[in-house]
């Protein structure tokens, strides 16, 4: 299988110079750095539901740390993710306009987004939350697990999982604040506080973002659109409080919410149309974490996630509006059992209730529909080491009302050739149920829609020493009944068979006192029934970032490459593009810093979806205060 996969990937390896650069940077540094420094290895939990060093994770896992987020100055979550291996972002306009995530060429509905362990879904976009409204100021760090981990997290994790961890309190009370302003009438302000008093931890963060934006659609390509700017205003808040009532026993609550109002373009209207959108998301969770014995830790979480989307079209022919509301109540019971110093078992149960409300009002009539279903899951896993051998096994059963049930599994194996080099292989299966809107929406739904089922295989090698971490992975994913889109009926349909094969590289290191991060993805996502590349998927994705600190300064930048892509049928091919960004920070003193960035440094004209503009060069500056 490996040799066949290598030959197939070889046909897509066009930018070999970029691959050579990435590997030479990484391996050149690896040879120079031989003394491991375990303090530099992040601890991750998403890869197996238990804490482990990032270098022990068998699925390809990377971390965007709090320092990475601060130094990147990224304006939103998509801007953070698109620099990572295997991650492609498609936007239909600027800030506040819908953004879609393709992980390893999988559908946007096949990437699972978690906030503090709770899945976040949104019916208006068929399962993917409003990524464009998640602001980095609310995030402590992010863990990205690539590939099919449905057996660990259930429906929606064929392409992988992105887990967002919001901020927590520790140490003495600390306040922070920042303000930023820049191109296109953009400003952003944030205030926050966090700390720990006795056995009580707390954190609270509030952010306000506002921009005048630019016209989302290009009038030269869509002559019926309103050429006015499409702006966005977003208020986001996150908070957490917990109380340790005895050693190893803790109760707490978390909240995350955003409220965004924006305008958008409609290619089917007239140039005088006014189109308004309002998106609200709210996630509340209460939890109890208990260490019943020295080896058994149990966490019980009750959460509610509510998403509302209202789209209003004000046209010359009358008004129309469409409203979506999705509510997910979820009870999660997760257990971790330490079997021995080298082996850990996990087991848990999830039980939920999902409800979707769809309302449509127009001059052609009004309609109101409500759909609900119950979901339940049971899962178990074990991971550990025997000498140079490492094993991870996960099994899961999902039952989704109205969409059937299935058993899924993940088997991962690692073999340590040396203290620094590890060979990795895994195989997994997946089950992904359609959302109620995909099934029953009067315009876009399809009651005959089948659940997706998938199989994946991977082989890879990892090098880890000191600050250097390199990983190369060959992957092969085959999906049956993948969700697609019919451009004639606008309905969600099943694609009989789809596949993606490819090579994924990620590297992070420090060389000549410069911090480097690089990634390269070479893939071939196809609809096997037509032998055509899946819509808007690039065969080649690459990024290279570098940053250096000297004195009070830190200077950084990154370059991203996206290959040409097909668009929806009837639209021309989207050309490839390069995109460069630069940032800088100057520390005035221990508490105050000045920062700035230039987005689209060379003012490239590019599109990620046909007819939709992307931002030109932009300059943004700000000041931050950290107590």
C-alpha positions as CSV (number, residue, x, y, z in Angstrom):
1,X,0.0,0.0,0.0
2,X,2.8,2.4,0.8
3,X,4.6,2.1,-2.5
4,X,1.3,2.5,-4.4
5,X,0.4,5.5,-2.4
6,X,3.8,7.0,-3.0
7,X,3.5,6.7,-6.7
8,X,0.1,8.3,-6.7
9,X,1.3,11.2,-4.6
10,X,4.3,11.7,-6.9
11,X,2.0,13.0,-9.6
12,X,1.0,15.9,-7.5
13,X,4.5,16.9,-6.2
14,X,4.9,20.1,-8.2
15,X,6.5,22.6,-5.8
16,X,9.5,20.4,-5.0
17,X,11.6,23.4,-4.3
18,X,9.4,24.4,-1.4
19,X,9.5,20.8,0.0
20,X,13.3,20.8,-0.3
21,X,13.4,24.1,1.6
22,X,11.2,22.8,4.4
23,X,13.1,19.6,4.8
24,X,16.6,21.2,4.6
25,X,15.6,23.7,7.3
26,X,14.2,21.1,9.6
27,X,16.7,18.2,9.2
28,X,19.6,20.6,9.1
29,X,18.7,21.9,12.5
30,X,17.8,18.4,13.7
31,X,21.4,17.3,13.1
32,X,22.8,20.3,14.9
33,X,20.5,19.9,17.9
34,X,20.9,16.6,19.6
35,X,20.2,17.4,23.3
36,X,16.5,16.9,24.0
37,X,14.8,19.5,26.1
38,X,11.6,18.1,27.4
39,X,10.5,21.4,28.8
40,X,9.9,22.5,25.2
41,X,7.4,19.7,24.4
42,X,3.8,20.8,24.8
43,X,1.3,18.5,26.5
44,X,-1.8,17.6,24.4
45,X,-5.1,15.9,25.3
46,X,-7.0,15.8,22.0
47,X,-5.1,13.0,20.3
48,X,-6.3,10.3,22.7
49,X,-8.5,12.0,25.3
50,X,-5.6,11.8,27.9
51,X,-2.7,14.1,28.6
52,X,0.5,13.1,26.8
53,X,3.5,14.9,25.3
54,X,2.9,16.1,21.8
55,X,5.7,13.8,20.6
56,X,3.8,10.8,21.9
57,X,0.6,11.5,19.9
58,X,0.1,8.9,17.2
59,X,-2.4,11.0,15.1
60,X,-0.6,14.0,13.5
61,X,-1.1,16.6,16.2
62,X,0.1,20.2,16.3
63,X,-0.3,23.0,18.8
64,X,-0.9,26.7,18.4
65,X,0.2,28.0,21.7
66,X,-0.8,31.2,23.5
67,X,2.5,32.8,22.5
68,X,2.0,31.7,18.9
69,X,-1.4,33.4,18.9
70,X,-0.1,36.6,20.5
71,X,2.8,36.8,18.0
72,X,0.8,36.1,14.9
73,X,-1.6,39.0,15.6
74,X,-4.2,36.9,13.5
75,X,-7.5,38.8,13.4
76,X,-9.7,35.6,13.6
77,X,-9.6,31.8,13.9
78,X,-9.4,31.1,10.1
79,X,-6.3,33.3,9.8
80,X,-4.7,31.2,12.6
81,X,-5.6,27.8,11.0
82,X,-4.7,28.5,7.4
83,X,-1.0,28.5,8.2
84,X,-1.1,24.9,9.4
85,X,-0.4,21.7,7.5
86,X,-3.5,20.2,5.8
87,X,-5.7,23.2,6.5
88,X,-7.4,25.1,3.7
89,X,-9.7,28.1,4.3
90,X,-12.3,29.3,1.8
91,X,-14.0,32.7,2.4
92,X,-16.8,34.3,0.6
93,X,-15.6,37.8,1.2
94,X,-13.8,39.5,4.1
95,X,-14.3,39.6,7.9
96,X,-17.7,38.3,9.0
97,X,-18.4,36.6,5.7
98,X,-18.7,32.8,5.8
99,X,-15.5,30.8,6.1
100,X,-15.2,27.1,5.4
101,X,-12.5,24.7,6.6
102,X,-11.2,21.8,4.5
103,X,-8.9,19.5,6.5
104,X,-7.0,17.1,4.4
105,X,-9.4,17.7,1.5
106,X,-12.4,16.6,3.5
107,X,-15.7,18.5,3.4
108,X,-16.2,21.4,5.8
109,X,-18.8,19.3,7.6
110,X,-16.2,16.6,8.2
111,X,-14.0,18.8,10.5
112,X,-15.1,18.7,14.1
113,X,-14.7,21.9,16.1
114,X,-14.5,21.6,19.9
115,X,-14.5,24.4,22.5
116,X,-13.2,23.1,25.8
117,X,-14.3,19.5,24.8
118,X,-17.8,20.5,23.7
119,X,-18.6,20.0,20.0
120,X,-19.8,23.2,18.3
121,X,-22.2,22.8,15.4
122,X,-24.3,25.3,13.4
123,X,-27.3,24.3,11.2
124,X,-27.1,27.2,8.7
125,X,-23.8,25.8,7.4
126,X,-24.7,22.2,7.7
127,X,-22.6,21.4,10.8
128,X,-19.6,23.8,10.7
129,X,-19.7,26.6,13.3
130,X,-19.2,30.3,12.3
131,X,-15.4,30.1,12.3
132,X,-15.2,33.7,11.1
133,X,-16.7,34.9,14.3
134,X,-14.3,33.2,16.7
135,X,-11.7,35.8,17.8
136,X,-8.2,34.9,19.0
137,X,-8.4,37.1,22.1
138,X,-10.8,34.5,23.6
139,X,-8.4,31.6,23.0
140,X,-5.6,30.3,25.2
141,X,-4.3,27.6,22.8
142,X,-5.5,25.3,20.0
143,X,-4.8,21.6,19.4
144,X,-5.2,20.3,15.8
145,X,-5.5,16.5,15.2
146,X,-5.5,15.6,11.5
147,X,-7.0,12.6,9.9
148,X,-9.9,10.2,10.7
149,X,-10.5,10.2,14.5
150,X,-14.2,9.5,14.4
151,X,-13.7,6.5,16.7
152,X,-12.4,9.0,19.3
153,X,-14.8,11.9,18.8
154,X,-17.8,10.6,16.8
155,X,-19.7,12.0,13.9
156,X,-18.0,14.8,11.9
157,X,-14.3,13.9,12.6
158,X,-13.4,12.4,9.2
159,X,-10.9,15.2,8.3
160,X,-9.8,15.8,11.9
161,X,-10.5,17.8,15.0
162,X,-9.7,21.3,16.0
163,X,-10.0,21.8,19.8
164,X,-10.1,25.4,21.1
165,X,-9.2,25.9,24.7
166,X,-10.4,29.2,26.2
167,X,-8.5,31.0,28.9
168,X,-8.2,29.8,32.5
169,X,-7.2,31.5,35.7
170,X,-4.0,30.9,37.7
171,X,-1.7,32.8,40.0
172,X,-2.3,36.3,41.3
173,X,-5.2,38.4,39.8
174,X,-4.0,39.9,36.5
175,X,-5.6,42.4,34.1
176,X,-4.9,42.9,30.4
177,X,-6.2,45.2,27.7
178,X,-5.4,46.0,24.1
179,X,-6.6,48.3,21.3
180,X,-5.9,48.0,17.6
181,X,-6.9,50.1,14.5
182,X,-6.1,49.9,10.8
183,X,-7.2,49.7,7.2
184,X,-10.8,49.7,6.0
185,X,-12.0,51.4,9.1
186,X,-11.1,48.4,11.3
187,X,-10.7,48.6,15.1
188,X,-10.6,46.0,17.9
189,X,-10.5,46.3,21.7
190,X,-10.1,43.7,24.3
191,X,-10.1,43.6,28.1
192,X,-9.6,40.6,30.4
193,X,-8.9,39.4,33.9
194,X,-7.8,36.1,35.3
195,X,-6.4,34.6,38.4
196,X,-6.8,32.3,41.4
197,X,-7.9,33.1,44.9
198,X,-7.5,30.2,47.3
199,X,-9.1,27.2,45.6
200,X,-11.1,29.4,43.2
201,X,-9.9,30.0,39.6
202,X,-11.5,32.5,37.3
203,X,-11.1,34.2,33.9
204,X,-13.1,36.7,31.9
205,X,-12.4,38.2,28.5
206,X,-14.4,40.6,26.3
207,X,-13.6,41.6,22.8
208,X,-15.2,44.1,20.3
209,X,-14.3,44.0,16.7
210,X,-15.6,46.4,14.0
211,X,-14.7,46.9,10.3
212,X,-16.2,48.8,7.3
213,X,-14.8,46.0,5.1
214,X,-15.1,45.9,1.3
215,X,-17.5,44.6,-1.3
216,X,-17.7,40.9,-0.8
217,X,-18.4,40.1,-4.4
218,X,-16.7,41.4,-7.5
219,X,-19.1,43.5,-9.6
220,X,-17.0,42.6,-12.8
221,X,-17.8,38.9,-12.2
222,X,-21.3,39.3,-10.6
223,X,-22.8,42.5,-12.2
224,X,-26.0,42.3,-10.1
225,X,-24.4,42.8,-6.7
226,X,-24.4,45.9,-4.6
227,X,-20.9,47.4,-4.9
228,X,-21.0,49.0,-1.4
229,X,-18.7,47.8,1.3
230,X,-19.8,44.8,3.4
231,X,-18.9,45.5,7.0
232,X,-18.9,43.4,10.2
233,X,-19.3,44.0,13.9
234,X,-18.5,41.3,16.5
235,X,-18.8,41.2,20.2
236,X,-17.3,38.1,21.9
237,X,-17.0,37.0,25.5
238,X,-15.6,34.0,27.3
239,X,-15.5,33.2,31.0
240,X,-14.6,30.4,33.4
241,X,-14.8,29.8,37.1
242,X,-14.0,26.6,39.1
243,X,-13.7,25.6,42.7
244,X,-11.5,22.8,44.0
245,X,-13.5,21.6,47.0
246,X,-11.0,18.9,47.9
247,X,-7.8,17.6,46.5
248,X,-8.4,16.2,43.0
249,X,-12.1,17.2,43.0
250,X,-13.3,20.3,41.1
251,X,-16.6,21.8,40.0
252,X,-16.9,24.7,37.6
253,X,-18.7,26.5,34.7
254,X,-17.6,27.9,31.3
255,X,-19.2,30.2,28.9
256,X,-18.4,31.3,25.4
257,X,-20.5,33.6,23.2
258,X,-20.3,35.8,20.2
259,X,-22.7,38.2,18.5
260,X,-22.0,39.3,14.9
261,X,-23.9,41.7,12.6
262,X,-22.7,42.0,9.0
263,X,-23.9,42.9,5.5
264,X,-23.4,40.6,2.5
265,X,-23.8,40.5,-1.3
266,X,-26.4,38.4,-3.2
267,X,-25.4,37.6,-6.8
268,X,-29.1,36.9,-7.6
269,X,-30.4,40.3,-6.6
270,X,-29.9,43.8,-7.9
271,X,-27.2,46.4,-7.4
272,X,-29.4,48.4,-5.0
273,X,-30.1,45.4,-2.7
274,X,-29.3,45.7,1.0
275,X,-28.6,42.3,2.7
276,X,-28.1,42.0,6.4
277,X,-26.9,39.0,8.5
278,X,-27.0,38.4,12.2
279,X,-25.1,35.5,13.7
280,X,-25.2,34.5,17.4
281,X,-23.5,31.6,19.2
282,X,-23.6,30.7,22.8
283,X,-22.0,27.7,24.6
284,X,-22.5,27.1,28.4
285,X,-21.1,24.1,30.2
286,X,-21.0,23.0,33.9
287,X,-18.7,20.2,34.9
288,X,-17.5,18.1,37.8
289,X,-14.1,16.6,37.7
290,X,-13.4,14.0,40.4
291,X,-10.5,11.8,41.3
292,X,-12.3,8.9,42.9
293,X,-9.0,6.9,43.4
294,X,-5.4,7.5,42.7
295,X,-5.8,5.9,39.3
296,X,-9.4,6.8,38.3
297,X,-10.4,10.3,37.2
298,X,-14.0,11.0,36.0
299,X,-15.4,14.1,34.4
300,X,-19.1,14.8,34.0
301,X,-20.1,17.7,31.7
302,X,-23.5,19.1,30.9
303,X,-23.6,21.7,28.1
304,X,-25.9,23.6,25.9
305,X,-24.8,25.1,22.6
306,X,-27.2,27.5,20.8
307,X,-26.5,29.0,17.3
308,X,-28.8,31.6,15.6
309,X,-28.4,32.9,12.0
310,X,-30.8,35.4,10.4
311,X,-30.4,36.5,6.8
312,X,-32.4,39.4,5.6
313,X,-32.6,40.4,1.9
314,X,-34.0,43.9,1.2
315,X,-34.7,44.1,-2.5
316,X,-36.7,46.1,-5.0
317,X,-39.3,43.4,-5.1
318,X,-40.0,43.0,-1.4
319,X,-38.3,41.7,1.7
320,X,-37.4,38.2,2.6
321,X,-35.7,36.6,5.6
322,X,-34.4,33.2,6.6
323,X,-33.7,32.2,10.1
324,X,-31.9,29.2,11.5
325,X,-31.6,28.2,15.2
326,X,-29.9,25.1,16.4
327,X,-29.8,23.9,19.9
328,X,-27.7,21.0,21.2
329,X,-28.0,19.7,24.8
330,X,-25.2,17.3,25.6
331,X,-24.3,15.2,28.6
332,X,-20.7,13.8,28.5
333,X,-19.2,11.3,31.0
334,X,-15.5,10.7,30.4
335,X,-13.3,8.4,32.5
336,X,-9.5,7.9,32.6
337,X,-8.1,4.9,34.3
338,X,-4.4,4.5,34.9
339,X,-3.7,0.8,34.4
340,X,0.1,1.0,35.1
341,X,2.8,3.6,34.8
342,X,2.9,3.0,31.0
343,X,-0.8,2.1,30.2
344,X,-4.0,4.2,30.4
345,X,-7.6,3.2,29.5
346,X,-10.4,5.6,28.6
347,X,-14.2,5.1,28.5
348,X,-17.2,7.3,28.3
349,X,-20.8,7.9,27.3
350,X,-22.4,10.8,25.5
351,X,-26.1,11.5,25.3
352,X,-27.6,14.5,23.5
353,X,-30.6,16.1,22.0
354,X,-30.4,18.3,18.9
355,X,-33.1,20.6,17.6
356,X,-33.2,22.8,14.5
357,X,-35.7,25.5,13.7
358,X,-35.9,26.9,10.2
359,X,-38.1,30.0,9.4
360,X,-38.5,31.6,6.0
361,X,-40.6,34.7,5.2
362,X,-40.9,36.3,1.7
363,X,-43.4,37.7,-0.7
364,X,-43.8,34.1,-2.0
365,X,-45.1,32.9,1.4
366,X,-44.0,32.0,4.9
367,X,-42.9,28.7,6.4
368,X,-41.7,27.5,9.8
369,X,-40.2,24.1,10.4
370,X,-38.7,22.4,13.5
371,X,-36.7,19.2,13.5
372,X,-35.2,17.3,16.5
373,X,-33.4,14.1,17.2
374,X,-31.6,12.2,20.0
375,X,-28.0,11.0,19.8
376,X,-26.0,8.6,22.0
377,X,-22.5,7.2,22.0
378,X,-20.4,4.9,24.0
379,X,-16.6,4.6,23.6
380,X,-13.5,3.1,25.1
381,X,-9.8,3.2,24.4
382,X,-6.4,2.1,25.6
383,X,-2.9,3.4,24.9
384,X,0.6,2.7,26.2
385,X,4.1,1.5,25.5
386,X,6.1,-1.8,25.6
387,X,9.7,-1.0,25.2
388,X,10.1,0.8,21.8
389,X,6.5,-0.1,20.8
390,X,3.6,2.3,21.3
391,X,-0.1,1.3,20.8
392,X,-3.4,3.2,20.7
393,X,-6.8,1.5,20.2
394,X,-10.1,3.2,20.2
395,X,-13.6,1.8,19.7
396,X,-16.9,3.7,19.5
397,X,-20.6,3.1,18.8
398,X,-22.7,6.1,17.6
399,X,-26.5,6.1,17.3
400,X,-28.0,9.2,15.6
401,X,-31.8,9.4,15.5
402,X,-33.1,9.2,11.9
403,X,-29.6,8.6,10.4
404,X,-28.7,5.1,11.7
405,X,-25.9,3.9,13.8
406,X,-22.4,2.4,13.3
407,X,-19.3,1.1,15.0
408,X,-16.0,2.8,14.3
409,X,-12.4,2.0,15.3
410,X,-8.9,3.5,15.4
411,X,-5.7,1.5,15.6
412,X,-2.4,3.3,15.9
413,X,1.1,2.0,16.2
414,X,4.5,3.7,16.8
415,X,8.0,2.2,16.9
416,X,10.9,4.2,18.3
417,X,13.9,3.6,16.1
418,X,16.0,6.0,18.3
419,X,15.2,8.4,21.1
420,X,14.5,11.0,18.4
421,X,13.0,9.0,15.4
422,X,9.7,7.2,15.5
423,X,7.8,5.3,12.8
424,X,4.0,5.6,12.9
425,X,1.1,3.8,11.2
426,X,-2.6,3.8,11.8
427,X,-5.9,2.7,10.4
428,X,-9.4,4.0,11.2
429,X,-13.0,4.0,10.2
430,X,-15.6,6.8,10.4
431,X,-19.4,7.5,10.5
432,X,-20.8,11.0,9.8
433,X,-24.5,11.6,10.1
434,X,-26.3,14.4,8.1
435,X,-27.6,17.3,10.1
436,X,-31.4,17.9,10.4
437,X,-31.1,20.8,8.0
438,X,-29.3,18.7,5.4
439,X,-32.2,16.2,5.7
440,X,-35.3,18.4,6.1
441,X,-34.6,22.0,5.0
442,X,-37.4,22.8,2.5
443,X,-35.0,24.4,0.0
444,X,-31.7,22.5,0.5
445,X,-32.6,19.3,2.3
446,X,-32.8,15.8,1.0
447,X,-34.7,13.2,3.0
448,X,-33.0,10.4,1.1
449,X,-29.5,11.5,2.2
450,X,-27.4,8.7,3.6
451,X,-24.8,8.9,6.3
452,X,-21.1,9.1,5.2
453,X,-18.8,6.2,6.0
454,X,-15.0,6.3,5.6
455,X,-11.8,4.3,5.9
456,X,-8.3,5.8,6.4
457,X,-4.8,4.5,6.4
458,X,-1.6,6.4,7.3
459,X,2.2,5.8,7.6
460,X,4.7,8.4,8.8
461,X,7.9,9.3,10.5
462,X,8.6,11.8,13.3
463,X,11.8,13.4,14.4
464,X,11.8,15.2,17.7
465,X,14.9,16.6,19.5
466,X,15.0,19.8,21.6
467,X,13.0,22.6,19.9
468,X,12.8,20.6,16.7
469,X,9.7,18.6,15.7
470,X,9.3,17.2,12.2
471,X,6.6,15.0,10.9
472,X,5.9,13.5,7.5
473,X,2.7,11.5,6.9
474,X,1.4,9.6,3.8
475,X,-2.4,9.3,4.1
476,X,-5.2,7.5,2.1
477,X,-8.9,8.2,2.9
478,X,-11.8,6.6,1.1
479,X,-15.4,7.9,1.7
480,X,-18.6,6.4,0.7
481,X,-21.8,8.5,0.2
482,X,-19.8,11.8,0.9
483,X,-22.0,14.8,1.1
484,X,-22.1,17.0,-2.0
485,X,-24.1,19.8,-3.6
486,X,-26.3,19.8,-6.6
487,X,-25.9,23.1,-8.5
488,X,-29.2,22.7,-10.3
489,X,-31.5,21.7,-7.4
490,X,-29.4,23.3,-4.6
491,X,-30.0,20.2,-2.6
492,X,-27.4,18.3,-0.6
493,X,-26.6,15.0,-2.3
494,X,-24.5,11.9,-1.8
495,X,-21.3,11.4,-3.8
496,X,-21.0,7.6,-4.3
497,X,-17.3,7.4,-3.6
498,X,-14.6,10.0,-2.9
499,X,-11.0,9.7,-2.0
500,X,-7.9,11.7,-1.0
501,X,-4.3,10.5,-1.0
502,X,-1.4,12.7,-0.2
503,X,1.7,13.6,1.7
504,X,1.7,16.0,4.7
505,X,4.8,17.7,6.2
506,X,5.0,19.9,9.2
507,X,8.2,21.3,10.9
508,X,9.0,23.6,13.7
509,X,12.5,24.5,14.9
510,X,14.9,27.2,16.0
511,X,17.9,27.9,13.7
512,X,20.4,30.7,14.1
513,X,18.2,32.2,16.8
514,X,15.2,32.4,14.4
515,X,12.0,30.5,15.1
516,X,10.8,28.6,12.0
517,X,7.5,27.0,11.2
518,X,6.7,25.2,7.9
519,X,4.1,23.0,6.4
520,X,3.5,21.4,3.0
521,X,0.5,19.4,1.9
522,X,0.4,17.5,-1.4
523,X,-3.0,15.8,-2.0
524,X,-5.4,14.6,-4.7
525,X,-9.0,14.9,-3.4
526,X,-11.3,13.3,-6.1
527,X,-14.9,12.4,-6.8
528,X,-14.2,8.8,-8.0
529,X,-17.5,8.6,-10.0
530,X,-16.4,11.5,-12.3
531,X,-12.6,11.4,-11.6
532,X,-12.8,15.2,-11.0
533,X,-11.1,17.1,-8.2
534,X,-13.5,17.9,-5.4
535,X,-14.8,21.5,-5.5
536,X,-12.5,24.3,-4.2
537,X,-9.8,21.8,-2.9
538,X,-6.2,22.7,-3.7
539,X,-3.8,19.9,-4.5
540,X,-0.9,21.8,-3.0
541,X,-0.8,23.9,0.1
542,X,2.4,25.3,1.7
543,X,3.4,27.8,4.3
544,X,6.7,29.1,5.7
545,X,7.0,31.4,8.8
546,X,9.9,32.9,10.6
547,X,10.3,35.2,13.6
548,X,13.3,36.6,15.5
549,X,13.6,38.4,18.8
550,X,16.4,40.9,19.5
551,X,16.3,43.2,22.4
552,X,12.8,44.6,22.9
553,X,11.8,43.7,19.3
554,X,10.2,40.7,17.8
555,X,9.9,40.6,14.0
556,X,8.1,37.9,12.1
557,X,6.5,37.0,8.8
558,X,5.0,34.2,6.8
559,X,4.4,33.2,3.2
560,X,1.5,31.0,2.1
561,X,0.9,29.2,-1.1
562,X,-2.4,27.7,-2.5
563,X,-2.6,25.8,-5.7
564,X,-5.2,26.3,-8.4
565,X,-8.7,24.9,-7.6
566,X,-11.9,24.1,-9.4
567,X,-15.0,26.0,-8.4
568,X,-18.7,25.0,-8.5
569,X,-19.7,23.8,-12.0
570,X,-20.0,26.6,-14.5
571,X,-17.4,28.8,-12.9
572,X,-13.8,29.0,-14.2
573,X,-10.8,27.5,-12.5
574,X,-9.5,29.5,-9.5
575,X,-5.8,30.5,-10.1
576,X,-3.0,29.7,-7.7
577,X,-1.7,32.5,-5.4
578,X,1.1,33.4,-3.0
579,X,0.3,35.5,0.1
580,X,2.8,37.2,2.5
581,X,2.2,38.8,5.9
582,X,4.5,40.6,8.2
583,X,4.3,41.6,11.9
584,X,6.3,43.3,14.6
585,X,6.1,43.9,18.4
586,X,8.1,46.3,20.5
587,X,8.1,45.8,24.3
588,X,8.2,49.3,25.8
589,X,8.4,47.9,29.4
590,X,7.3,44.8,31.3
591,X,3.7,45.7,30.9
592,X,3.2,47.7,27.7
593,X,4.0,46.7,24.1
594,X,3.4,48.3,20.7
595,X,2.5,46.0,17.8
596,X,1.6,46.1,14.1
597,X,1.2,43.9,11.1
598,X,0.8,44.1,7.3
599,X,-1.6,41.7,5.7
600,X,-1.2,40.8,2.1
601,X,2.2,42.5,2.0
602,X,2.6,42.5,-1.8
603,X,-1.1,43.4,-2.4
604,X,-2.0,40.2,-4.3
605,X,-5.3,40.0,-6.1
606,X,-6.7,36.5,-5.3
607,X,-9.9,34.6,-4.6
608,X,-10.7,31.5,-2.6
609,X,-14.2,31.2,-4.1
610,X,-15.1,32.5,-7.6
611,X,-16.6,36.0,-7.6
612,X,-15.7,36.8,-4.0
613,X,-13.1,39.4,-3.2
614,X,-10.3,39.0,-0.7
615,X,-8.7,41.8,1.2
616,X,-6.0,44.0,-0.4
617,X,-3.0,45.1,1.5
618,X,-3.9,46.2,5.0
619,X,-1.9,48.0,7.8
620,X,-2.9,47.5,11.5
621,X,-1.3,48.9,14.6
622,X,-2.1,48.6,18.3
623,X,-1.0,48.8,21.9
624,X,-1.3,46.2,24.6
625,X,-1.1,46.2,28.4
626,X,-0.5,43.1,30.5
627,X,-0.4,43.5,34.3
